[in-house]
Amino acid sequence: MQARDVMVSPVLTVDANATVREIAQLLLARRISAVPVVDADNKILGIVSEGDLMHRAEAGTERSYSWWLRALTGDAQLATDYVKSHAVMVNDIMTRDVVTAAPETPLHEIAMLLEANQIKRVPIVNEQGQLVGIVSRANLLQAIASAKPALDISLPDSIIKRKLLDELKKQPWTHTFNLNATVQNGIVDLWGFAPSAAERSAIRVAAEAIPGVVTVNDHLLETPVFVY
């Protein structure tokens, strides 16, 4: 699946003339956690999230520094924090370095962007740089929840075994020369050796994901891999 398949579109946006109070009211009213800031051509200028509003003077939650921490932090950072907690206009508090993706971006790449940048959403922009959608962590969960099984029919035991071994041979972490599997009436028994608990778990997961598998019995033993 691609970003275009799960993104929310059209996207609720604001312009740079919006006030911080208006943004807070908008997030509450629409039950959203962030809103992109765009120009007249619908190109992203920044994004404002709940995190940008956590340390505000109105709520008495602005950052408090001890004297020694103020000395270590430096005047520039203290001034930046002051702007974040006291600014009236969204232009002063928005995050300007926004991570974006194209509509054709595969979902696994979107997931990696979210994880690598420790963010909760990725705006989707077209070739002209215009905002066309947004993908959040929740949208990825929706894709998982609505996913259909690859096959709705059970596979014969011999096909299950072949698919399992073929899948494992494609993985760089497996040591298939130490593995064997028997399948009877959809019950998979795993035999042989695995060098770690993580590999044992991954092998079991690979077996459980095959259509027609009823249960998986793990008889694998953990042992170092010897190369002769």
VEXPANU-242386 format. One record per residue (C-alpha): residue number from 1; z, x, y; residue in three letters. Coordinates in pm, 1 decimal, decimal comma, always signed. Layout:
<r><nr>NUM</nr><pz>Z</pz><px>X</px><py>Y</py><rest>ALA</rest></r>
...
% end
This chain:
<r><nr>1</nr><pz>+0,0</pz><px>+0,0</px><py>+0,0</py><rest>MET</rest></r>
<r><nr>2</nr><pz>-58,2</pz><px>+101,5</px><py>+359,4</py><rest>GLN</rest></r>
<r><nr>3</nr><pz>+132,9</pz><px>+47,8</px><py>+682,0</py><rest>ALA</rest></r>
<r><nr>4</nr><pz>-103,0</pz><px>-234,8</px><py>+780,6</py><rest>ARG</rest></r>
<r><nr>5</nr><pz>+3,9</pz><px>-427,2</px><py>+467,3</py><rest>ASP</rest></r>
<r><nr>6</nr><pz>+371,3</pz><px>-455,1</px><py>+564,2</py><rest>VAL</rest></r>
<r><nr>7</nr><pz>+388,7</pz><px>-398,8</px><py>+940,9</py><rest>MET</rest></r>
<r><nr>8</nr><pz>+518,9</pz><px>-661,2</px><py>+1180,3</py><rest>VAL</rest></r>
<r><nr>9</nr><pz>+244,8</pz><px>-766,0</px><py>+1421,8</py><rest>SER</rest></r>
<r><nr>10</nr><pz>+224,9</pz><px>-850,8</px><py>+1705,8</py><rest>PRO</rest></r>
<r><nr>11</nr><pz>+520,4</pz><px>-648,7</px><py>+1830,5</py><rest>VAL</rest></r>
<r><nr>12</nr><pz>+768,9</pz><px>-763,3</px><py>+2091,6</py><rest>LEU</rest></r>
<r><nr>13</nr><pz>+753,9</pz><px>-507,8</px><py>+2374,9</py><rest>THR</rest></r>
<r><nr>14</nr><pz>+883,8</pz><px>-443,7</px><py>+2727,2</py><rest>VAL</rest></r>
<r><nr>15</nr><pz>+753,3</pz><px>-242,2</px><py>+3020,7</py><rest>ASP</rest></r>
<r><nr>16</nr><pz>+923,2</pz><px>+48,3</px><py>+3191,4</py><rest>ALA</rest></r>
<r><nr>17</nr><pz>+1048,4</pz><px>-177,0</px><py>+3474,7</py><rest>ASN</rest></r>
<r><nr>18</nr><pz>+1283,2</pz><px>-366,6</px><py>+3242,1</py><rest>ALA</rest></r>
<r><nr>19</nr><pz>+1655,2</pz><px>-322,5</px><py>+3299,4</py><rest>THR</rest></r>
<r><nr>20</nr><pz>+1910,2</pz><px>-207,4</px><py>+3044,2</py><rest>VAL</rest></r>
<r><nr>21</nr><pz>+2085,8</pz><px>-545,0</px><py>+3069,4</py><rest>ARG</rest></r>
<r><nr>22</nr><pz>+1759,0</pz><px>-725,8</px><py>+2994,1</py><rest>GLU</rest></r>
<r><nr>23</nr><pz>+1703,0</pz><px>-505,2</px><py>+2690,5</py><rest>ILE</rest></r>
<r><nr>24</nr><pz>+2051,1</pz><px>-576,2</px><py>+2556,1</py><rest>ALA</rest></r>
<r><nr>25</nr><pz>+1996,8</pz><px>-950,4</px><py>+2600,2</py><rest>GLN</rest></r>
<r><nr>26</nr><pz>+1656,0</pz><px>-929,5</px><py>+2431,7</py><rest>LEU</rest></r>
<r><nr>27</nr><pz>+1787,9</pz><px>-743,1</px><py>+2127,1</py><rest>LEU</rest></r>
<r><nr>28</nr><pz>+2062,4</pz><px>-999,7</px><py>+2083,6</py><rest>LEU</rest></r>
<r><nr>29</nr><pz>+1842,2</pz><px>-1304,0</px><py>+2141,1</py><rest>ALA</rest></r>
<r><nr>30</nr><pz>+1567,2</pz><px>-1190,3</px><py>+1903,4</py><rest>ARG</rest></r>
<r><nr>31</nr><pz>+1802,0</pz><px>-1034,3</px><py>+1648,4</py><rest>ARG</rest></r>
<r><nr>32</nr><pz>+1615,0</pz><px>-704,8</px><py>+1647,8</py><rest>ILE</rest></r>
<r><nr>33</nr><pz>+1751,0</pz><px>-350,7</px><py>+1666,1</py><rest>SER</rest></r>
<r><nr>34</nr><pz>+1487,0</pz><px>-185,3</px><py>+1884,5</py><rest>ALA</rest></r>
<r><nr>35</nr><pz>+1199,2</pz><px>-259,6</px><py>+2119,2</py><rest>VAL</rest></r>
<r><nr>36</nr><pz>+902,1</pz><px>-38,4</px><py>+2216,8</py><rest>PRO</rest></r>
<r><nr>37</nr><pz>+831,4</pz><px>+31,5</px><py>+2583,2</py><rest>VAL</rest></r>
<r><nr>38</nr><pz>+458,1</pz><px>+14,7</px><py>+2665,3</py><rest>VAL</rest></r>
<r><nr>39</nr><pz>+228,5</pz><px>+55,2</px><py>+2964,0</py><rest>ASP</rest></r>
<r><nr>40</nr><pz>-36,3</pz><px>-186,1</px><py>+3090,3</py><rest>ALA</rest></r>
<r><nr>41</nr><pz>-277,1</pz><px>-71,4</px><py>+2815,4</py><rest>ASP</rest></r>
<r><nr>42</nr><pz>-20,5</pz><px>-135,2</px><py>+2540,3</py><rest>ASN</rest></r>
<r><nr>43</nr><pz>+27,6</pz><px>+236,0</px><py>+2479,8</py><rest>LYS</rest></r>
<r><nr>44</nr><pz>+375,5</pz><px>+352,9</px><py>+2385,2</py><rest>ILE</rest></r>
<r><nr>45</nr><pz>+587,1</pz><px>+514,5</px><py>+2654,2</py><rest>LEU</rest></r>
<r><nr>46</nr><pz>+906,6</pz><px>+514,8</px><py>+2452,6</py><rest>GLY</rest></r>
<r><nr>47</nr><pz>+1140,4</pz><px>+304,5</px><py>+2242,5</py><rest>ILE</rest></r>
<r><nr>48</nr><pz>+1490,9</pz><px>+168,5</px><py>+2301,8</py><rest>VAL</rest></r>
<r><nr>49</nr><pz>+1721,3</pz><px>+104,1</px><py>+2007,7</py><rest>SER</rest></r>
<r><nr>50</nr><pz>+2077,7</pz><px>-13,4</px><py>+1964,8</py><rest>GLU</rest></r>
<r><nr>51</nr><pz>+2175,4</pz><px>+351,4</px><py>+1936,8</py><rest>GLY</rest></r>
<r><nr>52</nr><pz>+2061,3</pz><px>+412,6</px><py>+2295,1</py><rest>ASP</rest></r>
<r><nr>53</nr><pz>+2305,3</pz><px>+143,5</px><py>+2413,8</py><rest>LEU</rest></r>
<r><nr>54</nr><pz>+2613,9</pz><px>+248,6</px><py>+2218,1</py><rest>MET</rest></r>
<r><nr>55</nr><pz>+2772,5</pz><px>+462,3</px><py>+2493,0</py><rest>HIS</rest></r>
<r><nr>56</nr><pz>+2759,8</pz><px>+243,3</px><py>+2802,8</py><rest>ARG</rest></r>
<r><nr>57</nr><pz>+2991,6</pz><px>+221,7</px><py>+3103,4</py><rest>ALA</rest></r>
<r><nr>58</nr><pz>+2976,4</pz><px>-159,6</px><py>+3100,4</py><rest>GLU</rest></r>
<r><nr>59</nr><pz>+3142,0</pz><px>-167,1</px><py>+2759,1</py><rest>ALA</rest></r>
<r><nr>60</nr><pz>+3374,9</pz><px>+124,7</px><py>+2824,7</py><rest>GLY</rest></r>
<r><nr>61</nr><pz>+3215,1</pz><px>+320,2</px><py>+2541,4</py><rest>THR</rest></r>
<r><nr>62</nr><pz>+3069,9</pz><px>+613,4</px><py>+2736,2</py><rest>GLU</rest></r>
<r><nr>63</nr><pz>+3130,9</pz><px>+954,6</px><py>+2579,8</py><rest>ARG</rest></r>
<r><nr>64</nr><pz>+3465,1</pz><px>+1113,1</px><py>+2656,8</py><rest>SER</rest></r>
<r><nr>65</nr><pz>+3496,3</pz><px>+1491,1</px><py>+2662,1</py><rest>TYR</rest></r>
<r><nr>66</nr><pz>+3809,9</pz><px>+1704,1</px><py>+2658,2</py><rest>SER</rest></r>
<r><nr>67</nr><pz>+3819,0</pz><px>+1991,3</px><py>+2907,3</py><rest>TRP</rest></r>
<r><nr>68</nr><pz>+3732,5</pz><px>+2251,9</px><py>+2644,4</py><rest>TRP</rest></r>
<r><nr>69</nr><pz>+3446,2</pz><px>+2042,0</px><py>+2506,0</py><rest>LEU</rest></r>
<r><nr>70</nr><pz>+3309,5</pz><px>+1994,7</px><py>+2857,7</py><rest>ARG</rest></r>
<r><nr>71</nr><pz>+3306,1</pz><px>+2372,1</px><py>+2897,8</py><rest>ALA</rest></r>
<r><nr>72</nr><pz>+3116,6</pz><px>+2416,5</px><py>+2570,9</py><rest>LEU</rest></r>
<r><nr>73</nr><pz>+2873,8</pz><px>+2131,3</px><py>+2628,9</py><rest>THR</rest></r>
<r><nr>74</nr><pz>+2734,0</pz><px>+2244,7</px><py>+2961,4</py><rest>GLY</rest></r>
<r><nr>75</nr><pz>+2646,4</pz><px>+2058,8</px><py>+3279,8</py><rest>ASP</rest></r>
<r><nr>76</nr><pz>+2293,0</pz><px>+1962,4</px><py>+3173,7</py><rest>ALA</rest></r>
<r><nr>77</nr><pz>+2411,8</pz><px>+1774,2</px><py>+2864,7</py><rest>GLN</rest></r>
<r><nr>78</nr><pz>+2693,9</pz><px>+1609,2</px><py>+3057,7</py><rest>LEU</rest></r>
<r><nr>79</nr><pz>+2442,7</pz><px>+1490,5</px><py>+3318,3</py><rest>ALA</rest></r>
<r><nr>80</nr><pz>+2212,8</pz><px>+1359,7</px><py>+3042,5</py><rest>THR</rest></r>
<r><nr>81</nr><pz>+2502,1</pz><px>+1165,9</px><py>+2889,0</py><rest>ASP</rest></r>
<r><nr>82</nr><pz>+2588,3</pz><px>+1023,0</px><py>+3231,2</py><rest>TYR</rest></r>
<r><nr>83</nr><pz>+2234,3</pz><px>+891,0</px><py>+3269,4</py><rest>VAL</rest></r>
<r><nr>84</nr><pz>+2247,6</pz><px>+733,5</px><py>+2922,7</py><rest>LYS</rest></r>
<r><nr>85</nr><pz>+2571,8</pz><px>+552,1</px><py>+3002,2</py><rest>SER</rest></r>
<r><nr>86</nr><pz>+2505,4</pz><px>+448,1</px><py>+3364,3</py><rest>HIS</rest></r>
<r><nr>87</nr><pz>+2128,1</pz><px>+407,7</px><py>+3413,0</py><rest>ALA</rest></r>
<r><nr>88</nr><pz>+2004,9</pz><px>+65,3</px><py>+3521,4</py><rest>VAL</rest></r>
<r><nr>89</nr><pz>+1639,8</pz><px>+97,8</px><py>+3420,2</py><rest>MET</rest></r>
<r><nr>90</nr><pz>+1510,4</pz><px>+128,7</px><py>+3064,0</py><rest>VAL</rest></r>
<r><nr>91</nr><pz>+1285,0</pz><px>+412,5</px><py>+3175,6</py><rest>ASN</rest></r>
<r><nr>92</nr><pz>+1593,1</pz><px>+634,2</px><py>+3205,2</py><rest>ASP</rest></r>
<r><nr>93</nr><pz>+1745,0</pz><px>+571,5</px><py>+2862,9</py><rest>ILE</rest></r>
<r><nr>94</nr><pz>+1447,9</pz><px>+521,8</px><py>+2630,8</py><rest>MET</rest></r>
<r><nr>95</nr><pz>+1356,3</pz><px>+775,8</px><py>+2364,1</py><rest>THR</rest></r>
<r><nr>96</nr><pz>+1027,1</pz><px>+925,4</px><py>+2477,2</py><rest>ARG</rest></r>
<r><nr>97</nr><pz>+935,5</pz><px>+1140,1</px><py>+2177,0</py><rest>ASP</rest></r>
<r><nr>98</nr><pz>+837,1</pz><px>+852,2</px><py>+1948,6</py><rest>VAL</rest></r>
<r><nr>99</nr><pz>+725,8</pz><px>+913,4</px><py>+1589,1</py><rest>VAL</rest></r>
<r><nr>100</nr><pz>+419,7</pz><px>+696,0</px><py>+1519,3</py><rest>THR</rest></r>
<r><nr>101</nr><pz>+172,2</pz><px>+640,2</px><py>+1236,3</py><rest>ALA</rest></r>
<r><nr>102</nr><pz>-173,1</pz><px>+491,1</px><py>+1184,8</py><rest>ALA</rest></r>
<r><nr>103</nr><pz>-237,7</pz><px>+155,1</px><py>+1015,6</py><rest>PRO</rest></r>
<r><nr>104</nr><pz>-394,6</pz><px>+339,3</px><py>+717,9</py><rest>GLU</rest></r>
<r><nr>105</nr><pz>-85,0</pz><px>+552,6</px><py>+654,1</py><rest>THR</rest></r>
<r><nr>106</nr><pz>+36,8</pz><px>+510,6</px><py>+292,5</py><rest>PRO</rest></r>
<r><nr>107</nr><pz>+383,8</pz><px>+364,3</px><py>+259,8</py><rest>LEU</rest></r>
<r><nr>108</nr><pz>+517,8</pz><px>+671,9</px><py>+83,1</py><rest>HIS</rest></r>
<r><nr>109</nr><pz>+432,5</pz><px>+872,5</px><py>+396,5</py><rest>GLU</rest></r>
<r><nr>110</nr><pz>+605,2</pz><px>+612,9</px><py>+613,9</py><rest>ILE</rest></r>
<r><nr>111</nr><pz>+916,1</pz><px>+646,0</px><py>+397,4</py><rest>ALA</rest></r>
<r><nr>112</nr><pz>+905,8</pz><px>+1024,0</px><py>+438,2</py><rest>MET</rest></r>
<r><nr>113</nr><pz>+874,2</pz><px>+989,7</px><py>+818,3</py><rest>LEU</rest></r>
<r><nr>114</nr><pz>+1178,1</pz><px>+762,0</px><py>+828,9</py><rest>LEU</rest></r>
<r><nr>115</nr><pz>+1380,4</pz><px>+999,9</px><py>+615,6</py><rest>GLU</rest></r>
<r><nr>116</nr><pz>+1270,7</pz><px>+1327,5</px><py>+775,5</py><rest>ALA</rest></r>
<r><nr>117</nr><pz>+1328,1</pz><px>+1204,4</px><py>+1131,5</py><rest>ASN</rest></r>
<r><nr>118</nr><pz>+1639,1</pz><px>+998,5</px><py>+1051,3</py><rest>GLN</rest></r>
<r><nr>119</nr><pz>+1491,9</pz><px>+690,5</px><py>+1217,1</py><rest>ILE</rest></r>
<r><nr>120</nr><pz>+1484,2</pz><px>+323,4</px><py>+1119,5</py><rest>LYS</rest></r>
<r><nr>121</nr><pz>+1133,8</pz><px>+224,4</px><py>+1230,3</py><rest>ARG</rest></r>
<r><nr>122</nr><pz>+785,7</pz><px>+366,4</px><py>+1293,2</py><rest>VAL</rest></r>
<r><nr>123</nr><pz>+551,2</pz><px>+211,2</px><py>+1551,3</py><rest>PRO</rest></r>
<r><nr>124</nr><pz>+193,8</pz><px>+179,3</px><py>+1425,2</py><rest>ILE</rest></r>
<r><nr>125</nr><pz>-83,6</pz><px>+272,8</px><py>+1669,6</py><rest>VAL</rest></r>
<r><nr>126</nr><pz>-462,1</pz><px>+249,8</px><py>+1646,3</py><rest>ASN</rest></r>
<r><nr>127</nr><pz>-717,2</pz><px>+522,0</px><py>+1727,7</py><rest>GLU</rest></r>
<r><nr>128</nr><pz>-689,5</pz><px>+441,5</px><py>+2097,8</py><rest>GLN</rest></r>
<r><nr>129</nr><pz>-313,1</pz><px>+494,4</px><py>+2087,7</py><rest>GLY</rest></r>
<r><nr>130</nr><pz>-239,3</pz><px>+125,0</px><py>+2134,5</py><rest>GLN</rest></r>
<r><nr>131</nr><pz>+55,2</pz><px>-36,0</px><py>+1959,8</py><rest>LEU</rest></r>
<r><nr>132</nr><pz>-62,3</pz><px>-269,4</px><py>+1682,2</py><rest>VAL</rest></r>
<r><nr>133</nr><pz>+250,6</pz><px>-307,6</px><py>+1468,7</py><rest>GLY</rest></r>
<r><nr>134</nr><pz>+581,2</pz><px>-164,1</px><py>+1358,6</py><rest>ILE</rest></r>
<r><nr>135</nr><pz>+721,1</pz><px>-75,2</px><py>+1014,5</py><rest>VAL</rest></r>
<r><nr>136</nr><pz>+1096,8</pz><px>-69,8</px><py>+962,0</py><rest>SER</rest></r>
<r><nr>137</nr><pz>+1316,7</pz><px>+14,4</px><py>+666,7</py><rest>ARG</rest></r>
<r><nr>138</nr><pz>+1349,4</pz><px>-358,7</px><py>+607,4</py><rest>ALA</rest></r>
<r><nr>139</nr><pz>+971,6</pz><px>-390,8</px><py>+573,9</py><rest>ASN</rest></r>
<r><nr>140</nr><pz>+974,6</pz><px>-128,7</px><py>+298,5</py><rest>LEU</rest></r>
<r><nr>141</nr><pz>+1244,9</pz><px>-325,3</px><py>+118,3</py><rest>LEU</rest></r>
<r><nr>142</nr><pz>+1030,8</pz><px>-637,6</px><py>+151,3</py><rest>GLN</rest></r>
<r><nr>143</nr><pz>+741,2</pz><px>-451,7</px><py>-12,5</py><rest>ALA</rest></r>
<r><nr>144</nr><pz>+965,7</pz><px>-357,3</px><py>-304,6</py><rest>ILE</rest></r>
<r><nr>145</nr><pz>+1106,6</pz><px>-708,1</px><py>-340,4</py><rest>ALA</rest></r>
<r><nr>146</nr><pz>+762,8</pz><px>-870,6</px><py>-341,9</py><rest>SER</rest></r>
<r><nr>147</nr><pz>+591,5</pz><px>-615,3</px><py>-567,1</py><rest>ALA</rest></r>
<r><nr>148</nr><pz>+429,0</pz><px>-758,6</px><py>-877,4</py><rest>LYS</rest></r>
<r><nr>149</nr><pz>+440,9</pz><px>-579,7</px><py>-1215,1</py><rest>PRO</rest></r>
<r><nr>150</nr><pz>+129,9</pz><px>-377,9</px><py>-1291,7</py><rest>ALA</rest></r>
<r><nr>151</nr><pz>+87,3</pz><px>-581,7</px><py>-1609,0</py><rest>LEU</rest></r>
<r><nr>152</nr><pz>+238,4</pz><px>-915,1</px><py>-1706,3</py><rest>ASP</rest></r>
<r><nr>153</nr><pz>+177,1</pz><px>-858,8</px><py>-2077,2</py><rest>ILE</rest></r>
<r><nr>154</nr><pz>+361,1</pz><px>-638,8</px><py>-2322,3</py><rest>SER</rest></r>
<r><nr>155</nr><pz>+180,1</pz><px>-333,4</px><py>-2450,5</py><rest>LEU</rest></r>
<r><nr>156</nr><pz>+162,1</pz><px>-232,9</px><py>-2818,1</py><rest>PRO</rest></r>
<r><nr>157</nr><pz>+413,9</pz><px>+30,7</px><py>-2926,4</py><rest>ASP</rest></r>
<r><nr>158</nr><pz>+146,0</pz><px>+297,8</px><py>-2968,6</py><rest>SER</rest></r>
<r><nr>159</nr><pz>+17,1</pz><px>+239,6</px><py>-2613,6</py><rest>ILE</rest></r>
<r><nr>160</nr><pz>+370,5</pz><px>+251,7</px><py>-2472,3</py><rest>ILE</rest></r>
<r><nr>161</nr><pz>+427,2</pz><px>+591,1</px><py>-2631,8</py><rest>LYS</rest></r>
<r><nr>162</nr><pz>+94,2</pz><px>+725,7</px><py>-2508,6</py><rest>ARG</rest></r>
<r><nr>163</nr><pz>+154,0</pz><px>+600,0</px><py>-2154,7</py><rest>LYS</rest></r>
<r><nr>164</nr><pz>+500,0</pz><px>+754,8</px><py>-2148,4</py><rest>LEU</rest></r>
<r><nr>165</nr><pz>+382,7</pz><px>+1095,4</px><py>-2266,5</py><rest>LEU</rest></r>
<r><nr>166</nr><pz>+82,6</pz><px>+1086,2</px><py>-2030,8</py><rest>ASP</rest></r>
<r><nr>167</nr><pz>+311,3</pz><px>+1003,7</px><py>-1738,4</py><rest>GLU</rest></r>
<r><nr>168</nr><pz>+552,4</pz><px>+1283,6</px><py>-1824,0</py><rest>LEU</rest></r>
<r><nr>169</nr><pz>+273,9</pz><px>+1539,2</px><py>-1861,5</py><rest>LYS</rest></r>
<r><nr>170</nr><pz>+170,9</pz><px>+1469,6</px><py>-1501,1</py><rest>LYS</rest></r>
<r><nr>171</nr><pz>+514,6</pz><px>+1553,4</px><py>-1363,7</py><rest>GLN</rest></r>
<r><nr>172</nr><pz>+590,2</pz><px>+1912,6</px><py>-1258,7</py><rest>PRO</rest></r>
<r><nr>173</nr><pz>+955,9</pz><px>+1884,5</px><py>-1360,4</py><rest>TRP</rest></r>
<r><nr>174</nr><pz>+904,5</pz><px>+1792,0</px><py>-1726,6</py><rest>THR</rest></r>
<r><nr>175</nr><pz>+904,0</pz><px>+2021,6</px><py>-2028,0</py><rest>HIS</rest></r>
<r><nr>176</nr><pz>+709,9</pz><px>+1804,2</px><py>-2269,6</py><rest>THR</rest></r>
<r><nr>177</nr><pz>+708,9</pz><px>+2064,7</px><py>-2545,5</py><rest>PHE</rest></r>
<r><nr>178</nr><pz>+1078,4</pz><px>+1981,2</px><py>-2589,0</py><rest>ASN</rest></r>
<r><nr>179</nr><pz>+1027,7</pz><px>+1603,9</px><py>-2597,4</py><rest>LEU</rest></r>
<r><nr>180</nr><pz>+936,7</pz><px>+1330,6</px><py>-2841,9</py><rest>ASN</rest></r>
<r><nr>181</nr><pz>+952,0</pz><px>+952,6</px><py>-2829,5</py><rest>ALA</rest></r>
<r><nr>182</nr><pz>+942,6</pz><px>+684,3</px><py>-3094,3</py><rest>THR</rest></r>
<r><nr>183</nr><pz>+866,9</pz><px>+322,7</px><py>-3010,7</py><rest>VAL</rest></r>
<r><nr>184</nr><pz>+934,5</pz><px>+19,4</px><py>-3226,7</py><rest>GLN</rest></r>
<r><nr>185</nr><pz>+915,4</pz><px>-340,6</px><py>-3106,4</py><rest>ASN</rest></r>
<r><nr>186</nr><pz>+932,2</pz><px>-220,2</px><py>-2748,1</py><rest>GLY</rest></r>
<r><nr>187</nr><pz>+1244,4</pz><px>-11,2</px><py>-2808,4</py><rest>ILE</rest></r>
<r><nr>188</nr><pz>+1194,9</pz><px>+348,6</px><py>-2697,8</py><rest>VAL</rest></r>
<r><nr>189</nr><pz>+1402,5</pz><px>+627,2</px><py>-2849,5</py><rest>ASP</rest></r>
<r><nr>190</nr><pz>+1391,3</pz><px>+957,8</px><py>-2665,8</py><rest>LEU</rest></r>
<r><nr>191</nr><pz>+1442,3</pz><px>+1274,1</px><py>-2869,9</py><rest>TRP</rest></r>
<r><nr>192</nr><pz>+1451,3</pz><px>+1644,0</px><py>-2796,3</py><rest>GLY</rest></r>
<r><nr>193</nr><pz>+1592,8</pz><px>+1851,8</px><py>-2515,4</py><rest>PHE</rest></r>
<r><nr>194</nr><pz>+1614,3</pz><px>+1835,3</px><py>-2136,1</py><rest>ALA</rest></r>
<r><nr>195</nr><pz>+1750,3</pz><px>+2116,8</px><py>-1920,1</py><rest>PRO</rest></r>
<r><nr>196</nr><pz>+1944,2</pz><px>+1890,6</px><py>-1682,1</py><rest>SER</rest></r>
<r><nr>197</nr><pz>+2099,9</pz><px>+1548,8</px><py>-1640,5</py><rest>ALA</rest></r>
<r><nr>198</nr><pz>+1852,4</pz><px>+1480,7</px><py>-1358,9</py><rest>ALA</rest></r>
<r><nr>199</nr><pz>+1555,8</pz><px>+1536,0</px><py>-1591,1</py><rest>GLU</rest></r>
<r><nr>200</nr><pz>+1712,7</pz><px>+1313,9</px><py>-1855,9</py><rest>ARG</rest></r>
<r><nr>201</nr><pz>+1749,6</pz><px>+1034,9</px><py>-1602,6</py><rest>SER</rest></r>
<r><nr>202</nr><pz>+1392,2</pz><px>+1078,4</px><py>-1479,6</py><rest>ALA</rest></r>
<r><nr>203</nr><pz>+1253,6</pz><px>+1060,8</px><py>-1834,2</py><rest>ILE</rest></r>
<r><nr>204</nr><pz>+1450,6</pz><px>+742,6</px><py>-1900,0</py><rest>ARG</rest></r>
<r><nr>205</nr><pz>+1326,6</pz><px>+587,9</px><py>-1575,1</py><rest>VAL</rest></r>
<r><nr>206</nr><pz>+966,7</pz><px>+673,5</px><py>-1664,1</py><rest>ALA</rest></r>
<r><nr>207</nr><pz>+1007,1</pz><px>+494,2</px><py>-1996,9</py><rest>ALA</rest></r>
<r><nr>208</nr><pz>+1177,2</pz><px>+187,6</px><py>-1846,8</py><rest>GLU</rest></r>
<r><nr>209</nr><pz>+892,1</pz><px>+141,3</px><py>-1596,9</py><rest>ALA</rest></r>
<r><nr>210</nr><pz>+628,6</pz><px>+87,5</px><py>-1867,3</py><rest>ILE</rest></r>
<r><nr>211</nr><pz>+537,9</pz><px>-278,9</px><py>-1928,8</py><rest>PRO</rest></r>
<r><nr>212</nr><pz>+659,0</pz><px>-398,3</px><py>-2266,7</py><rest>GLY</rest></r>
<r><nr>213</nr><pz>+958,4</pz><px>-166,6</px><py>-2291,4</py><rest>VAL</rest></r>
<r><nr>214</nr><pz>+1263,7</pz><px>-367,0</px><py>-2396,7</py><rest>VAL</rest></r>
<r><nr>215</nr><pz>+1523,8</pz><px>-92,2</px><py>-2387,8</py><rest>THR</rest></r>
<r><nr>216</nr><pz>+1546,1</pz><px>+286,9</px><py>-2388,4</py><rest>VAL</rest></r>
<r><nr>217</nr><pz>+1782,3</pz><px>+483,4</px><py>-2611,4</py><rest>ASN</rest></r>
<r><nr>218</nr><pz>+1847,8</pz><px>+832,5</px><py>-2478,6</py><rest>ASP</rest></r>
<r><nr>219</nr><pz>+1916,0</pz><px>+1085,0</px><py>-2756,2</py><rest>HIS</rest></r>
<r><nr>220</nr><pz>+1815,9</pz><px>+1384,0</px><py>-2543,1</py><rest>LEU</rest></r>
<r><nr>221</nr><pz>+2034,3</pz><px>+1692,0</px><py>-2545,9</py><rest>LEU</rest></r>
<r><nr>222</nr><pz>+2083,2</pz><px>+1907,0</px><py>-2239,9</py><rest>GLU</rest></r>
<r><nr>223</nr><pz>+1986,1</pz><px>+2267,5</px><py>-2298,1</py><rest>THR</rest></r>
<r><nr>224</nr><pz>+1820,4</pz><px>+2548,4</px><py>-2105,9</py><rest>PRO</rest></r>
<r><nr>225</nr><pz>+1444,6</pz><px>+2577,4</px><py>-2138,2</py><rest>VAL</rest></r>
<r><nr>226</nr><pz>+1340,8</pz><px>+2890,6</px><py>-2324,9</py><rest>PHE</rest></r>
<r><nr>227</nr><pz>+1003,2</pz><px>+3043,8</px><py>-2250,1</py><rest>VAL</rest></r>
<r><nr>228</nr><pz>+865,2</pz><px>+3262,0</px><py>-2526,9</py><rest>TYR</rest></r>
% end
